[in-house]
């Protein structure tokens, strides 16, 4: 089992927000992003018959719709260990240097990657 990753308090807050969104909606994934002004946005997976959006994509949409012009960091909370390229791409498009934190439903952080990689 990999060693847990220590986060700074602001990134740890994103994990808490993502966990809360996931639990509140009983969703497969929860995500949160922090824009370049420090504002945070959280969302969950959207799975409708006519629309399917990952939690991270939904969080970025909320941020952009609220006026964010850049992202500093993001967090995904999921029981899935897969990193979807589409999720990283949407973060990299608005926040090329943003870090993305991956945590399990208990909040244990398993890795942090650069959205541009």
matplotlib code that plots the C-alpha trace (Angstrom):
import matplotlib.pyplot as plt

x = [0.0, 1.4, 2.4, -0.2, 0.6, 0.8, -1.1, -0.9, -4.1, -5.6, -5.3, -6.6, -9.7, -10.4, -10.4, -12.8, -15.1, -15.0, -15.7, -18.7, -20.2, -19.8, -21.4, -24.2, -25.3, -24.4, -22.4, -19.6, -17.2, -16.8, -14.5, -13.5, -11.4, -9.7, -9.5, -6.6, -8.4, -8.8, -12.5, -13.5, -16.2, -17.4, -19.5, -20.3, -20.7, -23.7, -25.2, -28.4, -29.7, -28.9, -25.7, -22.7, -20.1, -17.4, -17.3, -14.1, -15.5, -18.6, -16.6, -14.6, -17.8, -19.2, -15.9, -15.9, -19.6, -18.9, -16.2, -13.0, -10.2, -7.6, -7.2, -4.6, -5.6, -8.2, -9.2, -11.0, -12.5, -13.4, -13.1, -11.9, -8.1, -8.2, -7.1, -9.2, -7.3, -10.4, -10.4, -6.8, -7.3, -10.2, -8.2, -5.0, -7.0, -7.9, -5.1, -2.0, 0.1, -2.7, -2.1, -4.7, -5.1, -6.5, -8.1, -10.2, -13.6, -12.0, -10.0, -6.7, -4.6, -2.9, -1.2, -0.9, -0.2, 0.3, -2.8, -0.5, 1.1]
y = [0.0, 3.4, 5.9, 8.6, 12.0, 15.1, 18.1, 21.8, 23.0, 24.6, 21.4, 19.3, 21.6, 20.6, 16.9, 17.7, 19.6, 16.8, 14.2, 16.2, 16.7, 12.9, 11.9, 14.5, 13.3, 9.6, 9.9, 7.8, 10.7, 14.1, 16.8, 20.3, 23.0, 26.2, 29.1, 31.6, 33.9, 31.2, 30.6, 26.9, 25.0, 21.4, 19.0, 15.4, 13.0, 13.8, 10.7, 11.4, 9.5, 12.5, 13.7, 12.2, 14.4, 13.5, 15.2, 17.1, 18.3, 19.5, 21.3, 23.1, 24.0, 25.5, 27.5, 28.8, 29.7, 31.6, 33.7, 31.8, 32.5, 30.1, 27.1, 26.5, 23.0, 20.3, 17.2, 14.0, 11.6, 8.2, 4.6, 4.2, 4.2, 5.3, 8.7, 9.8, 11.8, 13.9, 15.0, 16.1, 17.8, 20.0, 21.1, 21.7, 23.9, 26.5, 25.8, 24.4, 24.3, 23.1, 20.1, 17.4, 15.4, 11.9, 10.6, 7.6, 7.9, 8.0, 11.0, 9.2, 10.9, 8.4, 10.8, 14.3, 14.9, 18.0, 18.5, 19.1, 15.7]
z = [0.0, -0.9, 1.7, 2.3, 0.8, 3.0, 1.7, 2.5, 4.3, 1.2, -0.8, 2.2, 2.2, -1.4, -0.4, 2.4, 0.0, -2.6, 0.1, 1.4, -2.1, -2.8, 0.5, 0.2, -3.2, -2.7, -6.0, -7.4, -7.4, -5.7, -6.9, -5.9, -7.5, -6.3, -8.7, -9.0, -6.5, -3.9, -4.4, -4.3, -6.2, -5.6, -7.7, -8.2, -11.1, -13.3, -14.8, -16.7, -19.7, -21.9, -20.2, -18.4, -16.8, -14.3, -11.0, -11.9, -15.2, -13.4, -10.8, -13.5, -15.3, -12.1, -11.6, -15.2, -15.1, -11.9, -13.6, -12.8, -15.3, -13.9, -11.5, -8.9, -7.7, -7.9, -5.9, -6.9, -4.3, -5.8, -5.1, -8.6, -9.0, -12.6, -13.7, -16.7, -19.3, -20.0, -16.4, -16.4, -19.8, -18.6, -15.6, -17.7, -20.2, -17.6, -15.1, -16.9, -13.8, -11.4, -9.2, -9.0, -5.8, -5.9, -2.7, -1.7, -0.1, 3.4, 2.4, 2.2, -0.5, -2.8, -5.3, -6.6, -10.3, -12.5, -14.7, -17.6, -17.5]

ax = plt.figure().add_subplot(projection="3d")
ax.plot(x, y, z, "-o")
ax.set_aspect("equal")
plt.show()
